[in-house]
Structures are given as C-alpha cells and as structure tokens.
C-alpha cells in the first residue's frame, strides 16, 4: 500500500470513528469493524496497530477539539474496541489461513496417493504383462493358475502349453524384428480365438492358455483346436506373407492334489510329445506314458554309476555254420543286472545310451570285456571262434577308434582276425570320411567288418563297394517269414528276398549270417538257399561265457 493510500484509509477510518463518538446510542461495533478493516489492509503487527490507533486518536482530537469527559471516555472505549476488533479479525484470518493450509495439505496428500496408486498400477501392469505382445506374462499366469486351483468353486482345470514350430527359421532368415512382429500377430489371433480364457506368453515363442472350470478333457481340446486354427492363419508381416504352425501339450485334471508346478511340468512334457510327433498338432498328457519315460530317464541317469559298480555283464550267442553245425563266431550281448529292476535286456537301455552319448563309454566297456574274454578261448582250442561286437554310430564316428581297438587287441592277446565289428547301415549314412578311413585301417589289420540287420535300413549298395565289409547279417524280420509253410505266398516272397541277398553277398565275396533263426524249418530253408551261417535260439540262446567254453571243449 502506498503512503497516499494509507493516508486515505486513515482518513476514512477517522471519520467513521468520529461519527461513532457522536452517535446515539453509543455503539462499539464501529470500532470492531475498523479493527477488522485494519487487518484487511494488512496492518498485521502490534507496532503497526499501536501506531495506527495513535494516529487516529490524534486526528480525532484535532478534528473534535477539546471534548467533555464523557466523550473522552467514549473515545477510549472506542479505540479499545478497535484493538479488540483487530485482534479478532487477525485471529480469524489466521484460522482461515490454517484451514486453507490444512485443506491444501489434504488435497496434496490425496493427489500424491492417487499418483502413487497410478504408479503402482502401471508398475504392476508392467511387471505382469509381456511388453512385446501385451499379454499376461509368466508371473500373472502363475497367480491366475494358483487361484484357479485354490478356488473352492472349481473342480477341474486345464492347460494348453503351445510352442511355435520352426520359429527359429523366421528369426534366422528374416531377422528378429520380423520375428517379433509375427509373435505379436500370433498373440492377437490367440486372444481373439480363445475368448474369455487367459492367454499368456511365457517367453520366446511359448504361449499358454488357462482353461478354468473344465468339466472334461474335451473342453480343453476345443480350445486347443481353436488356437491351432488361429495360429495357422496366414499373416502379412513387414511385407512377408508368413504361415506358421504350432504344437500344443494339453493337461486337464481335477484341482485336488495338484499344484501349478505339477500342471506346468505335465504340459511341458506333453508339448514335447506333440513336437516329437512332427508338430502342427496337440498331444494329451498320458500318465502311463509319462511313467515309462520317467523310468527311461532314471535308467539313463543310472548308467554311469552302473558301469562303475560293475552291474553290466555279457552273454554270448553262437553264430553257427549251416554247412557243418560248427561254431564260427560268438556275438557279445550286453545285459544290465539292475539292483531294483532285475536283469535288463539291451532294448531297455541301449537306445537311452545312444541318445545321451553314454553309448561311447558303455560300448567301450563291452568291446574291452568281449576282447578280454575271447582272448582266453585260445587256451581251450586253437580254432577258437571269432568274437562279434556291435559298434554304435557314435563309436564309429568317434576319434581314436583305431587306437582303442589296437590297444585292446594288444592287451587281450586276441588276434585281429578273431574280432568282428558289427555296424548298422545307418552308421554309414554320412558324408564324413573319417569313419570309413578308420574301418579300412582296422580291416587292413585283419579285423572283420559286418553289416548288421542288412535289408532293414537304406540298403545302399554303394557302401558294400566302398567299405571293407566281410559279412552281411540278414535281419530277423525276413527270417521270421520262413516259419510259415513253404507254399505260403508271403513266406515264398521272404525266401526269394533272402535268396537274392545271399546271391548278392556271395557275388561280392561276402559271407552271410541269418539272424533270428528259431526253428529247424527256418534253418533248413536257409541252408537250401546257400546261407552260410545262422544265429538264433535254434542254435543256442545267449549264455554266460562258461557255457561257450564248455561248448568249445
């Protein structure tokens, strides 16, 4: 406020007070109002108030001149009322300001809490949703699955665990940007196709659909069919028309006794079944199949320790001459004396060993043990039979095969001519030159090479020309047909096939052994077509080495 404005204010207030002094009846409310006006004029200090009242007092005396005692009394009371009105107005203004501050604080707090809630909601959304597809992520899916299992109103629950087939090809050929756009397109189609069911992206090209409150497996199968159809739709992505397929593992079961982890493990296993069957399809969880595969896994995991504990052993089966019945050779067949499952045949664990790579270690033990045992037979008879050992694909392709075999021959004292290595046709279906070179070196040392199960693989005659093969072992599936009467059409066909294979082998200076011979009729018919040797229960079942030694004696 300027000095002129202050002077004008004081003049107005003085005139009002002067009028109040003369008014009848005398009313102190004018003083209260003047005090409030001073507060409104922002004269807000005790010094300022005292000075202002003093100025007004002097002006009243000046304007009124000498006054009677009753007027002086009125003036004192009136000026006191100014002070009282001032104090009251100042108090009220302070309270109003405090209330305004309180209200502003409350509004600020409410705004902060609202902003915090919005921030938490955004963070929660970001933490529970996939940024690429905007689908729920693994965290939110697990929460929903857990809730569905615990919901007392739900009796059953289902899952569709989906993985895109050969999606890596898209990323590798067109780039990850196109791959990401394709994933977003697939997510949109899945969201539209399955309706109310929760669709989540777990990562990569894996999606999962939660089907709550199912009544039977068909409820989940329908969802899986809809999802496969949606994924299979053609999509235009960055100028590329792309079509993908998917595999789905389905699990549907009662909620009682299950957990989210159990469901996801079962769905993951079943997904791999679908992909293993060629993809572009769904597979349904089968507890019995899962139990079998769990047993297989346990067996494969136990192989290394079983080797250390000496649980494997060899039985031997004779390869018998069809001309004179003499024992030409003996095949070493591995067995597993499992502490819980008893004696296991090779078909129970050889496939597992090949899948895991343990076949190299196991096959090496079989080869070493067979050479060690066969080396003793020379002490019984100078015309001891050769020992025939199967080599797996990994063994043939492993570096150091020649050195391994040479060392075993030296250590066991077994002549190379008395060792026969059996390989399958699939072993040679490779462009690698090292396996062929290794087999040729072994053949030059005198080791016999035989093709096992001939006729059931690729039957590529080129490797008979290129490999140093000594013998063909004809698959037992052909020999089985010889059990039927000779006039049976299928049996005659099998006999013609066998005769052709024998003729082919003899033309290449190879000997022929027929596998799976179980009856005298089979043996006689094989002898009639010129087969050299036979192997099977008719000539002797697999037995410990002592039985072979007794037979040799």
C-alpha positions, 0 to 999 in steps of 0.5 A: 500500500502506498503512503497516499493510500494509507493516508486515505484509509486513515482518513476514512477510518477517522471519520467513521470513528468520529461519527461513532463518538457522536452517535446515539446510542453509543455503539462499539461495533464501529470500532470492531469493524475498523479493527477488522478493516485494519487487518484487511489492509494488512496492518498485521503487527502490534507496532503497526496497530499501536501506531495506527490507533495513535494516529487516529486518536490524534486526528480525532482530537484535532478534528473534535477539539477539546471534548467533555469527559464523557466523550473522552471516555467514549473515545477510549472505549472506542479505540479499545474496541478497535484493538479488540476488533483487530485482534479478532479479525487477525485471529480469524484470518489466521484460522482461515489461513490454517484451514486453507493450509490444512485443506491444501495439505489434504488435497496434496496428500490425496493427489500424491496417493492417487499418483502413487496408486497410478504408479503402482498400477502401471508398475504392476501392469508392467511387471505382469504383462509381456511388453512385446505382445501385451499379454499376461506374462509368466508371473500373472499366469502363475497367480491366475493358475494358483487361484484357479486351483485354490478356488473352492468353486472349481473342480477341474482345470486345464492347460494348453502349453503351445510352442511355435514350430520352426520359429527359429527359421523366421528369426534366422532368415528374416531377422528378429524384428520380423520375428517379433512382429509375427509373435505379436500377430500370433498373440492377437489371433490367440486372444481373439480365438480363445475368448474369455480364457487367459492367454499368456506368453511365457517367453520366446515363442511359448504361449499358454492358455488357462482353461478354468472350470473344465468339466472334461478333457474335451473342453480343453481340446476345443480350445486347443483346436481353436488356437491351432486354427488361429495360429495357422492363419496366414499373416502379412508381416513387414511385407512377408506373407508368413504361415506358421504352425504350432504344437500344443501339450494339453493337461486337464485334471481335477484341482485336488492334489495338484499344484501349478508346478505339477500342471506346468511340468505335465504340459511341458512334457506333453508339448514335447510329445506333440513336437516329437510327433512332427508338430502342427498338432496337440498331444494329451498328457498320458500318465502311463506314458509319462511313467515309462519315460520317467523310468527311461530317464532314471535308467539313463541317469543310472548308467554311469554309476552302473558301469562303475559298480560293475552291474553290466555283464555279457552273454554270448550267442553262437553264430553257427555254420549251416554247412557243418553245425560248427561254431564260427563266431560268438556275438557279445550281448550286453545285459544290465543286472539292475539292483531294483529292476532285475536283469535288463535286456539291451532294448531297455537301455541301449537306445537311452545310451545312444541318445545321451552319448553314454553309448561311447563309454558303455560300448567301450566297456563291452568291446574291452570285456568281449576282447578280454574274454575271447582272448582266453578261448585260445587256451581251450582250442586253437580254432577258437571262434571269432568274437562279434561286437556291435559298434554304435554310430557314435563309436564309429564316428568317434576319434581314436577308434583305431587306437582303442581297438589296437590297444585292446587287441594288444592287451587281450592277446586276441588276434585281429582276425578273431574280432568282428565289428558289427555296424548298422547301415545307418552308421554309414549314412554320412558324408564324413570320411573319417569313419570309413578311413578308420574301418579300412585301417582296422580291416587292413589289420585283419579285423572283420567288418559286418553289416548288421540287420542288412535289408532293414535300413537304406540298403545302399549298395554303394557302401558294400563297394566302398567299405571293407565289409566281410559279412552281411547279417540278414535281419530277423524280420525276413527270417521270421517269414520262413516259419510259415509253410513253404507254399505260403505266398508271403513266406515264398516272397521272404525266401526269394528276398533272402535268396537274392541277398545271399546271391548278392553277398556271395557275388561280392565275396561276402559271407552271410549270417541269418539272424533270428533263426528259431526253428529247424524249418527256418534253418533248413530253408536257409541252408537250401538257399546257400546261407552260410551261417545262422544265429538264433535260439535254434542254435543256442540262446545267449549264455554266460561265457562258461557255457561257450567254453564248455561248448568249445571243449 
